[in-house]
């Protein structure tokens, strides 16, 4: 099973790389031109149309799964890199590691919280000031107190 998974991952990576190349685009365009040239030969019949429709439908159907596999892998890699940055930063909240595993309602709550931080910080003089989710309220209150004095 693991062997097949690795083969599929390898194949998905190769197909994704190839399908995004200039050569693949040229090949696809060439197939379309060839199909168009064959139109008069086959009298623009239903079979002539069915050939291109069936071929493109099959290729599209298979490519959905191949591209999704590659995107899933890329997404996991990006999440791991972001988790590493969060874990390595003293100011970042470790509660945000694996935030992608939260339910949508909790993510919306965090989004609202960060919107609040953003609006509070719009008038910041130092654009490099950052706020941890854990310390944001205390930092905001400290800044407000400092401005009053």
C-alpha positions as CSV (number, residue, x, y, z in Angstrom):
1,X,0.0,0.0,0.0
2,X,2.8,2.5,1.0
3,X,4.6,1.6,-2.2
4,X,1.6,2.5,-4.3
5,X,1.1,5.7,-2.4
6,X,4.6,6.8,-3.1
7,X,4.2,5.8,-6.8
8,X,1.0,7.8,-7.1
9,X,2.7,10.8,-5.3
10,X,5.7,10.6,-7.7
11,X,3.4,10.3,-10.7
12,X,1.1,13.2,-9.6
13,X,4.2,15.4,-9.1
14,X,5.5,14.6,-12.6
15,X,2.2,15.0,-14.3
16,X,1.6,18.3,-12.5
17,X,5.0,19.6,-13.5
18,X,4.6,18.5,-17.1
19,X,1.0,19.8,-17.4
20,X,2.1,23.2,-16.3
21,X,4.9,23.4,-18.9
22,X,5.0,25.3,-22.2
23,X,5.5,22.0,-24.0
24,X,2.2,20.6,-22.6
25,X,0.3,23.7,-23.7
26,X,1.9,23.4,-27.2
27,X,1.0,19.7,-27.3
28,X,-2.6,20.4,-26.3
29,X,-2.9,23.2,-28.8
30,X,-1.4,20.9,-31.5
31,X,-4.0,18.2,-30.7
32,X,-6.8,20.8,-31.1
33,X,-5.4,22.0,-34.4
34,X,-5.0,18.4,-35.6
35,X,-8.7,17.7,-34.6
36,X,-9.8,20.9,-36.4
37,X,-7.9,19.8,-39.6
38,X,-9.6,16.4,-39.4
39,X,-13.0,18.1,-39.3
40,X,-13.5,18.3,-43.1
41,X,-12.1,14.8,-43.6
42,X,-14.8,13.4,-41.2
43,X,-17.5,15.8,-42.5
44,X,-17.7,17.4,-39.1
45,X,-19.7,14.3,-38.0
46,X,-21.0,13.5,-34.5
47,X,-18.2,11.0,-34.1
48,X,-15.6,13.7,-34.9
49,X,-17.1,15.9,-32.2
50,X,-17.5,13.0,-29.7
51,X,-13.7,12.2,-30.0
52,X,-12.6,15.6,-28.7
53,X,-15.4,15.8,-26.1
54,X,-14.7,12.4,-24.7
55,X,-10.9,12.9,-24.7
56,X,-11.0,16.2,-23.0
57,X,-13.6,15.0,-20.4
58,X,-11.5,12.0,-19.5
59,X,-8.3,14.1,-19.2
60,X,-10.1,16.8,-17.1
61,X,-11.6,14.2,-14.8
62,X,-8.2,12.5,-14.1
63,X,-6.4,15.9,-13.8
64,X,-8.7,17.0,-11.0
65,X,-7.4,14.2,-8.8
66,X,-3.8,14.6,-9.8
67,X,-3.8,18.3,-9.2
68,X,-5.7,17.9,-5.9
69,X,-3.1,15.5,-4.7
70,X,-0.3,17.9,-5.5
71,X,-2.2,20.9,-3.9
72,X,-2.8,18.8,-0.7
73,X,0.9,18.1,-0.4
74,X,1.9,21.7,-1.1
75,X,-0.7,22.9,1.4
76,X,0.6,20.6,4.1
77,X,4.2,21.8,3.5
78,X,3.1,25.5,3.7
79,X,1.3,24.8,7.0
80,X,4.4,23.1,8.4
81,X,6.6,26.1,7.5
82,X,4.1,28.5,9.0
83,X,3.9,26.3,12.2
84,X,7.7,26.4,12.4
85,X,7.7,30.2,12.2
86,X,5.0,30.5,14.8
87,X,6.8,28.1,17.1
88,X,10.1,29.9,16.7
89,X,8.8,33.4,17.3
90,X,8.7,34.6,20.9
91,X,5.9,37.0,20.2
92,X,3.6,34.6,18.2
93,X,1.0,32.6,19.9
94,X,1.6,28.9,19.9
95,X,-2.2,28.4,20.0
96,X,-2.1,29.2,16.3
97,X,0.0,26.2,15.4
98,X,-2.4,23.8,13.6
99,X,-5.1,26.5,13.4
100,X,-6.2,24.8,10.2
101,X,-7.6,21.9,12.3
102,X,-10.0,24.2,14.1
103,X,-13.7,24.4,13.1
104,X,-14.8,27.3,10.9
105,X,-16.6,29.0,13.8
106,X,-13.4,29.2,15.9
107,X,-11.4,30.4,12.9
108,X,-14.0,33.2,12.3
109,X,-13.6,34.1,16.0
110,X,-9.9,34.4,15.6
111,X,-10.4,36.4,12.4
112,X,-12.6,38.9,14.2
113,X,-10.0,39.2,16.9
114,X,-7.2,39.9,14.4
115,X,-9.5,42.5,12.7
116,X,-9.8,44.2,16.1
117,X,-6.0,44.2,16.5
118,X,-5.6,45.6,13.0
119,X,-8.0,48.4,13.6
120,X,-6.4,49.2,16.9
121,X,-2.9,49.3,15.3
122,X,-3.8,51.4,12.2
123,X,-2.4,54.5,13.9
124,X,0.8,52.7,15.0
125,X,3.9,54.7,14.4
126,X,6.0,51.6,14.1
127,X,4.7,49.3,11.4
128,X,6.9,46.4,12.7
129,X,5.0,46.2,16.0
130,X,3.5,42.7,16.4
131,X,0.9,41.3,18.8
132,X,0.5,37.8,19.9
133,X,-3.0,36.6,20.3
134,X,-2.2,35.9,23.9
135,X,-0.8,39.4,24.6
136,X,-2.7,41.6,22.2
137,X,-5.3,43.0,24.6
138,X,-2.6,43.7,27.2
139,X,-0.4,45.4,24.6
140,X,-3.3,47.5,23.3
141,X,-4.2,48.7,26.8
142,X,-0.6,49.5,27.6
143,X,-0.3,51.6,24.4
144,X,-3.5,53.5,25.2
145,X,-2.2,54.2,28.8
146,X,1.2,55.4,27.4
147,X,-0.6,57.8,25.0
148,X,-2.6,59.3,27.8
149,X,0.5,60.1,29.8
